[in-house]
Amino acid sequence: MKYEIMSSPMKIGSCEIKNRIVLPPMLMGFGHFDGKPTEKMINYYEERAKGGCGLIMTEITRINDQTGAAAFAQLSVSHDYHIEPLSKLAKRVQKHGAKFFVQLHHPGRQNVGLLVGTVPLSIQLEKLTKGAYGKLLYKLTPKVGPLLLSRDIVPSSVAPSKCDPAYFAAGRVRALRYKEIKELEKQFIDGAERVKKAGCDGVELHAAHGYLLQQFASPVTNQRTDEYGGSLENRMRFILNILRGIKERCGKDFPVIVRLSADECYEKIGQKGKGYTLEDGVKMAKMLEENGADAIDVSSAGYDTFNYWLEPVSFEPGWRKYMAKAIKDAVSIPVLAANLIRSPEQAEQQLKEGVQDFVSLGRPQIADPYWAKKALSGEGTIKRCICCLNCIESMQNNAYIGSHGECSVNPFVGHESEALVKNGNGRKAVVVGAGPAGLAAAEILSDKGFKVTLFEKKEKAGGQILLAAAPPKKEKTAWFVEDAVAACKEKGVEFLLGEEGTVEKIKALDPAVVIVATGSKPIKPKFAGSYSEENVVTFEDVLSGKTNIENKNVAVIGSGMTGLETAHTLTEKGCKVTVVEMAKEIAPGTWMQHIDDVMPHLKKAGTVFLLGEKLCEIGEGYIVTENTKTKETKRTEAEAVVLSLGSRPDCVLAEELKKAGISVHVVGDCNKVGRIADATKAAYLAARTI
């Protein structure tokens, strides 16, 4: 299929983009303390340029070190010494025909107090200690950081007005002084001038996702009574002053895009009347055009409404395209938008419908840096983003230890320059288990030149992913399997489905390499009480369809995401569910977006949560739990009990092979139970080093 619009060039201001595909800004954590790009960062962006993307925009780039740093390892244009290294990055991207814009950013109240004022000090200490400071910082921060934040022993973040910190941020928030506002306006303009001097093609102002520029526009965070507060015109003054200032300083021919949250989306979380709506967003877009913006990058929401700008797996592709369409109908400049686009067909259709002029593909191009080339040429399987959110979760968690964001679908993120050694030379390799680890290992071994045979005892590839895709609205998770199988077949992997890998079969093939990825099995302990085994099952029994439970009172034991999604599945079948959790909170340690995604469904269905309760007895038609603190017992009606207590590695085959004298590499859940990202990462590390 030809994608005529998506492949056609279009101008943003004076800058012509070779196609309509954009890599929007996404912080991955590849930078230095001093804001200079690392070679790893350059390789990351260059790989997407090689992949055919027309316009590449940097991650959030700070213009102020004191209050404006959103991460230690973040790009910066706060000083003139950033110009030369930024120029190097730009040239590496531009030589592949892509245009390169830098997104200018300040987090405002969505900062973590640990970063306020510490970056300038960190830069100096890193220089003085010749790198030792960074190692010590990343060793201490995971322990000390949360303690300081919990006790509020951190500086205040800044916002237009004093207000509560954003959801998912931490610390206190103070109002910016008038003098500071004027200084920030100048710093944004100075930053843009440095970007131009570095030879970049343009800038984007980040007035979306609840960051400082949007905070000025929002009545939630802007309660000022001076010229920067009150009416919409006053609330937009900060953004417009910066926009006009950049045009005056850098020239009208230097393109400026504004990324705008068209709707704060408070109504979608049940807070109607709070914040601004799409009607206001359209007015803002018109004002931006009138004041010199060359394009509007339409997004939505902020940290308080996190799932409505960075969607988890349950959201439908294109669900928010109506926002982009409303703004496109109101302005005459180009409109960029993400709109949760997950296929070339969807991208072309939204361009044809006049929803937008450019398609922003962020997570899709993390998952597959060659998305653009594959889409426009029709050659090769596109590895689709499955909206698992591991990219942002890993980026946030790894920031504390000096590492970067990762991708469940693409374990090569951050390793773009590390070429695979093509040492297979047609030798045989066996992989046992066609779950995420096995599929990833088989593909990588094939890329290395091995002739791969993949055993899977079930009739269908996928392993635990098929269970993860079973709950309501989680179907996109199965895209991983579809794409991985297709890619493996393109590369000549032989699939033996419905055939268990045994010592004898593997020996008969005489392989040079054996990778075992046999997964895990649910934990199913015995409990006190007299009960029928058929009424006590595991999450796997329910999600696989082996056991069908309908219209019953059911107790789900364990509130991890698997437990919550199993509970959701049961409520859709008319069951009244009670979730029992030993911890004092629901799904401890789970990324908050996943909890926020499933909890409204469970609450609507009347799900009961027993927190701080331990299952101690199962009877016919009931369970008995014990409060972990008071030791008091509680009896709850339950016609069926579903155990979601985790899984343990299934390493039987691996042990048998070792006893038979066969060298094996054990990856995925059969080595250590984890998530999709853990499985693909383990497979990558093992297969790469073979």
C-alpha positions as CSV (number, residue, x, y, z in Angstrom):
1,M,0.0,0.0,0.0
2,K,1.3,3.5,-0.9
3,Y,1.0,6.2,1.7
4,E,0.9,9.2,-0.6
5,I,0.3,11.9,2.0
6,M,2.5,10.5,4.7
7,S,5.4,10.2,2.2
8,S,5.0,13.8,0.8
9,P,7.0,16.8,1.9
10,M,5.5,19.8,3.8
11,K,6.9,23.0,5.2
12,I,6.8,24.2,8.8
13,G,7.5,27.8,8.4
14,S,10.5,28.0,6.0
15,C,11.7,24.5,6.9
16,E,10.7,21.7,4.5
17,I,10.2,18.3,6.1
18,K,10.8,15.4,3.6
19,N,7.7,13.4,4.9
20,R,5.0,13.7,7.5
21,I,6.6,11.5,10.1
22,V,7.8,13.1,13.4
23,L,9.7,11.8,16.4
24,P,8.2,14.0,19.2
25,P,10.2,14.8,22.3
26,M,10.6,12.0,24.9
27,L,13.0,12.1,27.8
28,M,15.1,8.9,27.8
29,G,17.9,9.8,30.1
30,F,20.9,9.7,27.9
31,G,22.5,13.1,28.8
32,H,25.3,14.5,31.0
33,F,24.9,16.4,34.2
34,D,26.1,19.5,32.3
35,G,23.4,19.1,29.7
36,K,25.6,18.0,26.8
37,P,24.6,15.1,24.6
38,T,26.4,11.8,25.2
39,E,27.4,9.6,22.3
40,K,24.6,7.2,23.4
41,M,22.1,10.0,23.0
42,I,23.5,10.9,19.6
43,N,23.3,7.3,18.4
44,Y,19.7,7.0,19.7
45,Y,18.5,10.0,17.6
46,E,20.7,9.2,14.6
47,E,19.2,5.7,14.4
48,R,15.7,7.2,14.1
49,A,17.0,9.5,11.4
50,K,18.5,6.5,9.5
51,G,15.1,4.9,9.9
52,G,13.5,7.5,7.7
53,C,11.8,9.9,10.1
54,G,11.3,13.3,8.6
55,L,11.4,15.5,11.7
56,I,13.2,14.6,14.9
57,M,12.7,16.7,18.1
58,T,14.9,16.4,21.1
59,E,13.8,15.4,24.5
60,I,12.8,18.1,27.0
61,T,15.7,20.5,26.9
62,R,16.2,22.9,29.9
63,I,16.8,26.6,29.6
64,N,17.4,27.1,33.3
65,D,19.6,25.0,35.6
66,Q,18.4,26.3,38.9
67,T,14.6,25.5,38.9
68,G,14.2,24.1,35.4
69,A,16.1,20.8,35.5
70,A,13.7,17.9,35.1
71,A,16.5,15.2,35.3
72,F,20.2,14.9,36.0
73,A,20.8,13.3,32.6
74,Q,18.9,15.9,30.5
75,L,19.8,18.0,27.4
76,S,20.3,21.7,28.0
77,V,20.7,25.0,26.1
78,S,21.2,27.1,29.3
79,H,24.7,28.2,28.4
80,D,26.8,29.0,25.4
81,Y,29.0,26.0,26.0
82,H,26.0,23.9,24.9
83,I,26.1,25.2,21.3
84,E,29.0,23.2,20.0
85,P,28.0,19.7,21.3
86,L,24.4,20.4,20.2
87,S,25.7,21.2,16.8
88,K,27.4,17.8,16.7
89,L,24.1,16.1,17.5
90,A,22.2,18.1,14.9
91,K,24.7,17.3,12.1
92,R,24.5,13.6,12.8
93,V,20.8,13.7,12.5
94,Q,20.6,16.0,9.5
95,K,23.1,14.1,7.4
96,H,20.4,11.4,7.0
97,G,17.9,13.9,5.5
98,A,15.9,14.5,8.7
99,K,15.3,18.0,10.1
100,F,16.2,18.6,13.8
101,F,14.3,20.7,16.3
102,V,15.0,21.3,20.0
103,Q,12.2,21.3,22.5
104,L,12.6,24.1,25.1
105,H,11.1,23.2,28.5
106,H,10.7,24.0,32.2
107,P,8.9,21.6,34.5
108,G,7.5,24.1,37.0
109,R,5.5,22.4,39.7
110,Q,5.9,19.1,38.0
111,N,9.5,19.0,39.2
112,V,11.0,16.8,41.9
113,G,12.3,18.9,44.7
114,L,15.6,17.0,44.7
115,L,16.5,18.6,41.4
116,V,15.9,22.3,42.4
117,G,19.2,24.0,42.8
118,T,21.2,20.8,42.8
119,V,22.1,20.6,39.1
120,P,24.6,23.5,39.1
121,L,26.3,22.1,42.1
122,S,26.3,18.6,40.6
123,I,28.0,20.0,37.4
124,Q,30.8,21.5,39.4
125,L,31.3,18.5,41.7
126,E,31.4,16.2,38.7
127,K,34.2,18.2,37.2
128,L,36.1,18.5,40.4
129,T,35.9,14.8,41.2
130,K,36.5,13.7,37.6
131,G,33.3,11.6,37.5
132,A,33.4,10.1,41.1
133,Y,30.6,12.4,42.2
134,G,28.2,10.9,39.8
135,K,28.9,7.4,40.8
136,L,28.3,8.3,44.5
137,L,25.2,10.3,43.7
138,Y,23.6,7.4,41.8
139,K,24.5,5.0,44.6
140,L,22.9,7.2,47.3
141,T,19.9,8.7,45.5
142,P,17.7,5.6,45.4
143,K,17.9,5.4,49.2
144,V,18.3,9.0,50.3
145,G,16.0,10.6,47.7
146,P,12.7,9.0,48.8
147,L,13.5,9.7,52.4
148,L,14.1,13.4,51.8
149,L,11.0,13.7,49.7
150,S,8.8,11.9,52.3
151,R,10.0,14.3,55.0
152,D,9.7,17.3,52.7
153,I,13.4,18.2,53.2
154,V,13.8,19.5,49.6
155,P,13.6,23.0,48.0
156,S,10.4,24.2,46.6
157,S,9.5,23.8,42.9
158,V,8.1,26.9,41.2
159,A,4.8,27.7,39.5
160,P,2.8,30.7,38.5
161,S,1.1,30.6,41.9
162,K,1.5,28.7,45.1
163,C,-0.3,25.4,44.7
164,D,-0.2,21.7,45.4
165,P,2.5,19.7,43.7
166,A,1.3,17.8,40.7
167,Y,0.3,14.1,40.9
168,F,3.4,12.1,40.5
169,A,5.6,15.0,41.5
170,A,6.8,15.7,45.1
171,G,7.7,18.5,47.5
172,R,6.4,22.0,48.0
173,V,5.5,24.6,45.4
174,R,6.1,28.3,45.6
175,A,4.9,31.2,43.3
176,L,7.4,32.7,40.9
177,R,8.3,36.3,41.6
178,Y,7.6,38.8,38.8
179,K,11.4,39.3,38.3
180,E,11.8,35.6,37.9
181,I,9.1,35.4,35.3
182,K,10.9,38.1,33.2
183,E,14.2,36.2,33.7
184,L,12.6,33.0,32.5
185,E,11.2,34.7,29.4
186,K,14.7,35.8,28.5
187,Q,16.2,32.4,29.2
188,F,13.7,30.7,26.8
189,I,14.7,33.3,24.1
190,D,18.4,32.9,24.8
191,G,18.0,29.1,24.6
192,A,16.3,29.4,21.2
193,E,19.2,31.6,19.9
194,R,21.7,29.0,21.0
195,V,19.7,26.3,19.2
196,K,19.8,28.4,16.0
197,K,23.6,29.1,16.4
198,A,24.1,25.3,16.7
199,G,22.6,24.9,13.2
200,C,19.4,23.2,14.3
201,D,16.3,23.7,12.1
202,G,13.9,25.1,14.7
203,V,12.5,24.9,18.2
204,E,9.4,23.7,20.0
205,L,8.0,25.3,23.1
206,H,6.6,22.7,25.5
207,A,3.2,24.2,26.6
208,A,1.7,20.8,27.3
209,H,1.5,17.9,29.8
210,G,1.2,20.3,32.7
211,Y,4.7,21.8,32.5
212,L,5.4,25.5,33.3
213,L,4.2,27.1,30.1
214,Q,0.9,25.3,30.4
215,Q,0.8,26.1,34.1
216,F,0.6,29.8,33.2
217,A,-2.3,29.0,30.8
218,S,-4.3,27.0,33.3
219,P,-6.6,28.5,35.9
220,V,-5.7,25.6,38.2
221,T,-2.1,26.6,38.6
222,N,-2.3,30.3,37.7
223,Q,-4.1,32.4,40.3
224,R,-2.0,35.5,39.8
225,T,-3.5,38.9,40.0
226,D,-0.9,40.8,38.0
227,E,-0.6,41.0,34.2
228,Y,0.2,37.3,34.0
229,G,-3.0,36.1,35.6
230,G,-6.8,36.3,35.4
231,S,-8.2,36.4,31.8
232,L,-7.1,33.9,29.2
233,E,-5.2,36.7,27.4
234,N,-3.2,37.4,30.6
235,R,-2.6,33.7,31.3
236,M,-1.2,33.3,27.8
237,R,1.1,36.4,28.2
238,F,4.1,34.3,29.3
239,I,4.0,32.0,26.3
240,L,3.3,34.7,23.8
241,N,6.1,37.0,25.2
242,I,8.5,34.1,24.7
243,L,7.2,33.3,21.2
244,R,7.4,36.9,20.0
245,G,10.8,37.2,21.6
246,I,12.2,34.2,19.8
247,K,10.9,35.6,16.5
248,E,12.5,39.0,17.1
249,R,15.8,37.5,18.2
250,C,16.1,34.6,15.8
251,G,14.2,36.0,12.8
252,K,10.8,35.2,11.4
253,D,12.3,32.5,9.2
254,F,13.4,30.5,12.2
255,P,10.5,28.0,12.8
256,V,8.8,27.8,16.2
257,I,6.3,25.0,17.0
258,V,4.2,25.1,20.2
259,R,3.2,21.9,21.8
260,L,-0.2,22.6,23.3
261,S,-2.4,20.6,25.6
262,A,-5.7,21.3,23.9
263,D,-7.7,20.1,26.9
264,E,-6.6,19.5,30.5
265,C,-9.0,16.5,30.7
266,Y,-10.0,17.0,34.3
267,E,-13.6,16.1,33.3
268,K,-12.3,12.7,32.2
269,I,-11.3,11.9,35.8
270,G,-14.6,13.1,37.2
271,Q,-13.6,16.7,38.0
272,K,-15.9,18.6,35.7
273,G,-15.4,22.4,35.7
274,K,-11.7,22.2,36.7
275,G,-9.0,23.6,34.4
276,Y,-9.5,24.6,30.8
277,T,-11.3,22.6,28.0
278,L,-11.0,22.1,24.3
279,E,-12.9,25.3,23.6
280,D,-10.2,27.2,25.4
281,G,-7.5,25.2,23.7
282,V,-8.8,26.3,20.3
283,K,-8.7,29.9,21.4
284,M,-5.1,29.4,22.6
285,A,-4.1,27.9,19.2
286,K,-5.5,30.9,17.4
287,M,-3.6,33.3,19.7
288,L,-0.4,31.3,19.1
289,E,-0.8,31.5,15.3
290,E,-1.6,35.3,15.5
291,N,1.7,35.8,17.4
292,G,4.0,34.0,15.0
293,A,3.8,30.2,15.8
294,D,4.7,28.2,12.7
295,A,2.9,25.1,13.8
296,I,0.8,23.7,16.6
297,D,1.7,20.3,18.1
298,V,-1.6,19.1,19.6
299,S,-1.5,17.1,22.7
300,S,-3.6,16.9,25.9
301,A,-3.7,16.7,29.7
302,G,-1.0,16.9,32.3
303,Y,0.4,15.0,35.3
304,D,-2.9,15.2,37.2
305,T,-4.6,13.5,34.2
306,F,-1.6,11.4,33.2
307,N,-3.3,8.6,31.3
308,Y,-4.9,11.1,28.9
309,W,-1.6,12.1,27.3
310,L,0.5,9.0,27.8
311,E,-2.0,6.2,27.3
312,P,-1.8,2.8,28.8
313,V,-2.8,-0.3,26.7
314,S,-6.5,0.0,27.2
315,F,-7.0,3.2,25.2
316,E,-8.2,2.9,21.6
317,P,-5.8,4.2,18.8
318,G,-7.0,7.6,17.6
319,W,-9.3,8.2,20.6
320,R,-8.3,11.9,20.9
321,K,-8.0,12.9,17.2
322,Y,-11.1,15.1,17.6
323,M,-8.9,17.5,19.6
324,A,-6.3,17.9,16.7
325,K,-9.2,18.2,14.2
326,A,-10.8,21.0,16.2
327,I,-7.5,23.0,16.2
328,K,-6.7,22.2,12.6
329,D,-10.1,23.6,11.6
330,A,-9.4,26.8,13.5
331,V,-5.8,27.6,12.3
332,S,-4.1,27.8,8.9
333,I,-0.6,26.7,10.1
334,P,0.4,23.0,10.1
335,V,-0.9,20.8,12.9
336,L,1.2,17.9,14.4
337,A,-0.4,15.3,16.7
338,A,0.3,11.9,18.2
339,N,-3.2,10.7,18.6
340,L,-2.1,7.2,19.7
341,I,-1.2,6.2,16.1
342,R,-0.1,2.6,15.9
343,S,-0.2,1.7,12.2
344,P,0.7,3.2,8.8
345,E,-2.9,2.8,7.7
346,Q,-4.2,4.8,10.7
347,A,-1.6,7.5,10.1
348,E,-2.5,7.9,6.4
349,Q,-6.2,7.9,7.2
350,Q,-5.9,10.7,9.7
351,L,-3.9,12.7,7.3
352,K,-6.6,12.1,4.6
353,E,-9.4,13.1,7.0
354,G,-7.7,16.4,7.7
355,V,-7.2,15.6,11.3
356,Q,-3.6,16.7,11.2
357,D,-0.7,17.5,8.8
358,F,2.0,15.5,10.6
359,V,1.9,12.2,12.5
360,S,3.9,12.2,15.7
361,L,5.1,8.7,16.5
362,G,7.0,8.7,19.8
363,R,6.7,5.3,21.5
364,P,6.3,3.6,18.1
365,Q,9.7,4.8,17.0
366,I,11.2,3.8,20.3
367,A,9.8,0.3,19.6
368,D,11.0,0.4,16.0
369,P,13.5,3.0,14.9
370,Y,12.9,2.0,11.3
371,W,9.1,2.5,11.4
372,A,9.2,5.2,8.7
373,K,11.3,3.2,6.2
374,K,9.3,0.1,6.7
375,A,6.0,1.9,6.4
376,L,6.9,3.9,3.3
377,S,8.6,1.0,1.5
378,G,6.2,-1.7,2.6
379,E,9.2,-3.9,3.4
380,G,9.8,-5.6,6.8
381,T,7.6,-6.2,9.9
382,I,7.0,-3.1,12.0
383,K,7.4,-3.8,15.7
384,R,4.4,-2.1,17.2
385,C,4.4,-0.3,20.5
386,I,2.1,-2.2,22.9
387,C,1.5,0.7,25.2
388,C,3.0,-1.1,28.2
389,L,4.5,2.1,29.6
390,N,7.8,0.5,30.4
391,C,9.6,3.3,28.6
392,I,8.5,6.0,31.0
393,E,8.6,3.7,34.1
394,S,12.1,2.5,33.4
395,M,13.3,6.0,32.5
396,Q,12.0,7.3,35.9
397,N,13.4,4.4,37.9
398,N,16.7,4.3,36.1
399,A,17.2,8.1,36.4
400,Y,18.0,7.4,40.1
401,I,20.8,5.0,39.2
402,G,22.3,6.9,36.2
403,S,20.8,4.7,33.5
404,H,18.2,5.3,30.8
405,G,14.7,4.4,29.6
406,E,14.1,1.0,28.0
407,C,11.6,-0.7,25.7
408,S,9.8,-4.0,26.2
409,V,9.6,-4.5,22.4
410,N,13.0,-3.2,21.5
411,P,15.9,-4.3,23.8
412,F,18.4,-2.4,21.5
413,V,17.3,1.0,23.0
414,G,20.5,2.6,24.3
415,H,22.6,0.1,22.4
416,E,22.2,1.5,18.9
417,S,25.9,1.6,18.2
418,E,26.6,-2.0,19.5
419,A,26.5,-4.0,16.3
420,L,25.8,-7.7,16.6
421,V,28.7,-10.0,15.8
422,K,27.7,-12.1,12.8
423,N,29.3,-15.3,14.0
424,G,26.5,-17.9,13.4
425,N,27.9,-18.9,10.0
426,G,24.9,-21.2,9.5
427,R,25.4,-23.2,12.7
428,K,22.4,-24.6,14.4
429,A,20.8,-23.0,17.4
430,V,17.8,-24.3,19.5
431,V,15.5,-22.1,21.5
432,V,12.9,-23.8,23.7
433,G,9.8,-21.7,24.6
434,A,8.1,-19.2,22.3
435,G,7.3,-16.6,25.0
436,P,8.8,-13.1,24.8
437,A,12.3,-14.3,25.9
438,G,12.3,-17.2,23.4
439,L,11.0,-15.1,20.5
440,A,13.5,-12.3,21.1
441,A,16.4,-14.8,21.4
442,A,15.4,-16.6,18.3
443,E,15.3,-13.4,16.2
444,I,18.6,-12.1,17.5
445,L,20.4,-15.4,17.0
446,S,19.0,-15.4,13.4
447,D,20.4,-11.9,12.9
448,K,23.7,-13.2,14.1
449,G,23.7,-15.9,11.3
450,F,22.5,-19.0,13.2
451,K,19.9,-21.4,11.8
452,V,17.3,-21.4,14.5
453,T,14.8,-24.0,15.5
454,L,12.2,-22.9,18.1
455,F,10.3,-25.5,20.2
456,E,7.0,-24.5,21.8
457,K,4.9,-27.2,23.5
458,K,1.7,-25.3,23.1
459,E,0.0,-25.0,19.7
460,K,0.4,-21.2,19.8
461,A,3.4,-18.9,20.4
462,G,3.2,-16.3,23.0
463,G,3.6,-17.8,26.5
464,Q,2.7,-15.5,29.3
465,I,1.9,-12.7,26.9
466,L,-1.3,-14.5,25.8
467,L,-2.4,-14.3,29.5
468,A,-1.5,-10.6,29.7
469,A,-3.6,-9.9,26.6
470,A,-6.6,-11.7,27.9
471,P,-8.2,-9.2,30.3
472,P,-10.6,-6.6,28.9
473,K,-9.0,-3.9,26.7
474,K,-5.6,-5.5,26.8
475,E,-5.6,-7.0,23.3
476,K,-2.8,-4.8,22.1
477,T,-0.4,-6.7,24.3
478,A,-0.6,-9.6,21.9
479,W,0.8,-7.4,19.1
480,F,4.2,-8.3,20.5
481,V,3.7,-11.9,19.7
482,E,2.2,-11.2,16.2
483,D,5.1,-9.0,15.3
484,A,7.9,-11.1,16.8
485,V,6.6,-14.3,15.1
486,A,6.4,-12.5,11.8
487,A,9.9,-11.1,12.1
488,C,11.3,-14.5,13.1
489,K,9.7,-16.1,10.1
490,E,11.1,-13.4,7.8
491,K,14.5,-14.3,9.1
492,G,14.1,-18.1,8.6
493,V,13.4,-19.3,12.2
494,E,11.8,-22.7,12.1
495,F,8.8,-23.0,14.5
496,L,7.9,-26.3,16.0
497,L,4.6,-25.5,17.6
498,G,2.8,-28.1,19.7
499,E,6.1,-29.9,20.1
500,E,7.9,-30.1,23.5
501,G,11.6,-29.6,23.5
502,T,13.3,-32.6,25.2
503,V,16.8,-33.6,25.8
504,E,16.6,-36.3,23.1
505,K,15.2,-34.0,20.5
506,I,17.7,-31.3,21.2
507,K,20.6,-33.7,21.2
508,A,19.4,-35.1,17.8
509,L,19.8,-31.6,16.3
510,D,23.3,-31.3,17.6
511,P,23.1,-27.5,18.0
512,A,26.0,-25.1,18.7
513,V,23.8,-23.0,20.9
514,V,20.8,-23.8,23.2
515,I,18.7,-21.2,24.9
516,V,16.0,-22.3,27.3
517,A,13.0,-19.9,27.8
518,T,10.4,-22.2,29.3
519,G,8.7,-19.6,31.4
520,S,7.1,-20.0,34.8
521,K,4.2,-21.6,36.6
522,P,1.7,-20.0,39.0
523,I,2.3,-20.5,42.7
524,K,-0.6,-22.5,44.2
525,P,0.0,-23.3,47.9
526,K,-2.3,-25.3,50.1
527,F,-4.5,-23.5,52.6
528,A,-6.2,-24.6,55.8
529,G,-9.8,-25.6,55.6
530,S,-12.0,-28.0,53.9
531,Y,-12.6,-27.0,50.3
532,S,-13.0,-28.5,46.8
533,E,-9.9,-28.1,44.6
534,E,-12.1,-27.2,41.6
535,N,-13.2,-24.1,43.4
536,V,-9.6,-22.9,44.0
537,V,-7.8,-22.0,40.8
538,T,-5.0,-19.7,39.7
539,F,-5.0,-16.5,37.6
540,E,-3.7,-18.6,34.7
541,D,-6.7,-20.9,34.8
542,V,-9.0,-17.9,34.5
543,L,-7.1,-15.8,31.9
544,S,-6.4,-18.8,29.7
545,G,-10.0,-19.8,29.6
546,K,-9.3,-23.2,31.2
547,T,-11.7,-22.3,34.0
548,N,-14.8,-20.3,33.4
549,I,-16.3,-18.5,36.4
550,E,-19.6,-16.6,35.9
551,N,-22.0,-14.8,38.2
552,K,-20.4,-15.9,41.4
553,N,-18.9,-14.4,44.5
554,V,-15.2,-14.7,44.0
555,A,-12.2,-13.9,46.1
556,V,-9.1,-12.9,44.3
557,I,-6.0,-13.3,46.4
558,G,-3.3,-10.8,45.6
559,S,-3.7,-7.3,44.2
560,G,-0.7,-7.0,41.9
561,M,-1.6,-6.1,38.3
562,T,-2.3,-9.7,37.4
563,G,-4.7,-9.9,40.3
564,L,-6.4,-6.7,39.4
565,E,-6.7,-7.6,35.7
566,T,-8.1,-11.1,36.7
567,A,-10.6,-9.3,38.9
568,H,-11.6,-7.1,36.0
569,T,-12.0,-10.2,33.8
570,L,-14.3,-11.7,36.4
571,T,-16.4,-8.6,36.9
572,E,-17.1,-8.6,33.1
573,K,-18.5,-12.1,33.6
574,G,-21.0,-10.9,36.2
575,C,-19.0,-11.9,39.3
576,K,-19.0,-10.0,42.5
577,V,-15.3,-9.8,43.4
578,T,-13.4,-9.3,46.7
579,V,-9.7,-8.7,46.4
580,V,-7.5,-9.7,49.3
581,E,-4.1,-8.0,49.8
582,M,-1.6,-8.4,52.6
583,A,-0.1,-5.0,52.0
584,K,-1.7,-1.8,53.1
585,E,-2.0,-0.5,49.6
586,I,-3.3,-1.8,46.3
587,A,-0.8,-3.2,43.9
588,P,2.3,-2.1,45.8
589,G,5.3,-1.3,43.6
590,T,3.1,-1.1,40.4
591,W,3.5,1.9,38.0
592,M,0.6,4.2,39.0
593,Q,-0.8,4.6,35.5
594,H,-1.7,0.9,35.3
595,I,-3.6,1.2,38.7
596,D,-5.3,4.3,37.6
597,D,-6.4,2.6,34.4
598,V,-8.0,-0.5,35.9
599,M,-9.4,0.8,39.2
600,P,-12.3,2.8,37.8
601,H,-13.6,-0.4,36.2
602,L,-13.3,-2.3,39.4
603,K,-14.9,0.4,41.5
604,K,-17.8,0.7,39.1
605,A,-18.4,-3.1,39.4
606,G,-18.5,-2.8,43.2
607,T,-15.2,-4.6,43.8
608,V,-14.4,-4.9,47.5
609,F,-10.8,-4.5,48.7
610,L,-9.5,-6.1,51.9
611,L,-6.1,-4.5,52.5
612,G,-3.8,-5.6,55.2
613,E,-5.5,-9.0,55.2
614,K,-3.9,-12.4,54.9
615,L,-5.8,-15.5,53.6
616,C,-5.6,-18.2,56.3
617,E,-8.5,-20.5,55.5
618,I,-10.7,-21.6,52.6
619,G,-14.1,-23.3,53.2
620,E,-16.9,-24.3,51.0
621,G,-18.5,-21.0,50.0
622,Y,-16.3,-18.7,52.2
623,I,-12.8,-17.6,53.0
624,V,-11.3,-16.5,56.4
625,T,-8.7,-13.7,56.4
626,E,-6.6,-12.4,59.3
627,N,-5.7,-8.7,59.7
628,T,-1.9,-8.5,59.6
629,K,-1.8,-5.9,62.3
630,T,-4.6,-6.7,64.8
631,K,-4.7,-10.5,64.1
632,E,-8.5,-10.3,64.0
633,T,-10.2,-12.7,61.6
634,K,-12.9,-12.0,59.0
635,R,-15.2,-14.4,57.2
636,T,-16.1,-13.4,53.6
637,E,-18.5,-15.2,51.2
638,A,-16.7,-16.7,48.3
639,E,-18.0,-19.5,46.0
640,A,-14.7,-19.5,44.2
641,V,-11.1,-18.5,45.0
642,V,-8.6,-17.3,42.4
643,L,-4.9,-17.2,43.5
644,S,-2.7,-14.5,42.1
645,L,0.3,-15.0,44.3
646,G,3.0,-14.8,41.6
647,S,4.8,-17.4,39.7
648,R,8.0,-19.5,40.1
649,P,10.5,-20.4,37.3
650,D,9.9,-23.6,35.3
651,C,13.5,-24.7,35.0
652,V,13.1,-28.5,34.7
653,L,14.3,-28.7,31.1
654,A,17.3,-26.5,31.8
655,E,18.4,-28.8,34.7
656,E,17.9,-31.9,32.6
657,L,20.0,-30.5,29.8
658,K,22.8,-29.5,32.2
659,K,22.8,-33.0,33.6
660,A,23.1,-34.4,30.1
661,G,26.2,-32.3,29.6
662,I,24.6,-29.8,27.2
663,S,25.6,-26.1,27.8
664,V,22.5,-23.9,28.0
665,H,21.7,-20.3,28.4
666,V,18.6,-19.8,30.6
667,V,16.6,-16.6,30.0
668,G,13.3,-15.1,30.9
669,D,10.9,-16.3,33.6
670,C,12.5,-19.7,33.8
671,N,15.6,-17.9,35.2
672,K,14.0,-15.1,37.0
673,V,10.3,-14.2,36.9
674,G,9.7,-10.7,35.6
675,R,7.8,-8.7,33.0
676,I,8.1,-8.6,29.2
677,A,10.9,-6.0,29.3
678,D,12.9,-8.3,31.7
679,A,12.4,-11.2,29.3
680,T,13.5,-9.5,26.1
681,K,16.4,-7.7,27.9
682,A,17.7,-11.1,29.2
683,A,17.3,-12.6,25.8
684,Y,19.2,-9.7,24.2
685,L,22.1,-9.9,26.7
686,A,22.4,-13.7,26.3
687,A,22.1,-13.8,22.5
688,R,24.4,-10.8,21.9
689,T,27.3,-12.4,23.8
690,I,27.1,-15.8,22.2
